[in-house]
Amino acid sequence: MTDAPTITYDEFAKVDIRLGTIVQAEPFPEARKPAIKLWVDFGPDIGVKKSSAQITVHYDPAGLIGKQVMGVVNFPPRQIGPVRSEVLILGVMDPSGAVILIGPDQPAPNGAKMH
């Protein structure tokens, strides 16, 4: 059992989680914790959004191009140092606390909504 409060489906539906493809990735040495700057294409309705992700343990920028990931696209933008993060890229932590990105096991269209 989890300690998280119970929510309704309508509350969950307010979180807009979409599929996108990483089209650009760069090191982010200015970040307080090691991170990578990402540009993710969420399809024609949402477009390319920028994010900063603390994923340097399992990923390098060059290997991320073309990878599909899930992201929350309806959070307000957040300033992270010099980067304006427009989307929260989703992941889970491995046993050591390093982030593993969440994405589909088969290709799907950018902008597809999680159901």
C-alpha positions in Angstrom: 0.0 0.0 0.0 1.1 3.5 -0.8 1.0 6.6 1.5 -0.3 8.7 -1.4 -3.9 10.0 -1.0 -6.7 8.4 -3.0 -7.7 10.5 -6.0 -10.6 10.3 -8.4 -10.2 9.5 -12.1 -11.2 13.1 -12.9 -8.3 14.4 -10.7 -5.9 12.1 -12.6 -7.3 13.2 -15.9 -6.2 16.7 -15.2 -2.6 15.6 -15.6 -1.8 15.8 -19.3 0.8 13.1 -19.9 2.0 12.8 -23.5 4.5 10.9 -25.6 7.3 12.8 -27.2 10.6 12.1 -29.1 13.8 13.7 -27.9 15.1 15.7 -30.9 18.0 17.5 -29.2 20.0 16.9 -26.0 23.0 18.8 -24.5 25.0 18.6 -21.3 23.8 21.1 -18.6 27.0 21.8 -16.7 25.5 24.9 -15.0 22.9 22.8 -13.1 23.5 22.2 -9.4 23.0 18.5 -9.8 24.3 16.8 -13.0 21.6 17.1 -15.7 20.9 17.1 -19.4 19.0 19.7 -21.4 16.3 18.1 -23.6 14.2 19.3 -26.4 11.2 16.9 -26.9 8.8 16.9 -29.9 5.3 16.4 -28.6 3.7 16.5 -32.0 2.0 19.3 -34.0 -0.5 20.3 -31.4 2.0 20.9 -28.6 5.3 21.3 -30.4 8.9 21.0 -29.2 9.3 21.7 -25.4 12.5 22.1 -23.4 13.3 20.4 -20.2 16.2 19.7 -17.8 16.5 16.1 -16.5 18.8 14.6 -13.9 19.5 11.5 -16.0 23.3 11.5 -16.4 23.9 8.2 -14.7 22.2 6.1 -17.3 22.1 8.4 -20.3 24.4 10.6 -22.4 23.1 13.4 -24.7 24.1 11.8 -28.0 22.3 8.5 -27.1 19.1 10.2 -26.3 18.3 11.5 -29.7 15.3 9.7 -31.1 14.3 8.2 -27.8 10.6 8.4 -27.0 9.6 9.5 -23.5 6.5 10.4 -21.5 6.1 13.9 -20.1 3.7 16.0 -18.2 2.9 18.9 -20.6 0.5 21.0 -18.5 2.7 22.0 -15.5 3.6 25.7 -15.5 7.2 26.4 -16.8 9.9 26.3 -14.2 13.2 28.2 -14.2 16.2 25.9 -13.6 19.3 28.1 -13.7 19.5 29.5 -17.2 17.0 26.9 -18.6 13.2 27.4 -18.7 11.8 23.9 -18.2 8.5 23.6 -20.0 7.7 19.9 -19.4 8.4 17.3 -16.7 9.9 14.2 -18.3 8.9 11.1 -16.3 11.1 8.4 -14.9 11.5 5.9 -12.1 14.5 5.5 -9.8 16.7 2.4 -9.9 17.9 0.9 -6.6 20.7 3.5 -6.3 18.4 6.4 -6.9 19.4 7.2 -10.5 16.6 8.0 -12.9 15.4 5.6 -15.7 13.2 7.3 -18.3 9.7 6.0 -19.0 8.7 5.4 -22.6 6.7 3.0 -24.8 8.0 -0.4 -25.7 6.9 0.2 -29.3 7.0 3.4 -31.4 3.8 5.5 -31.2 2.9 9.0 -32.5 4.3 12.1 -30.8 1.6 13.8 -28.7 -0.2 10.6 -27.9 -2.0 11.0 -24.6 -1.5 8.5 -21.8 -4.7 6.7 -20.8 
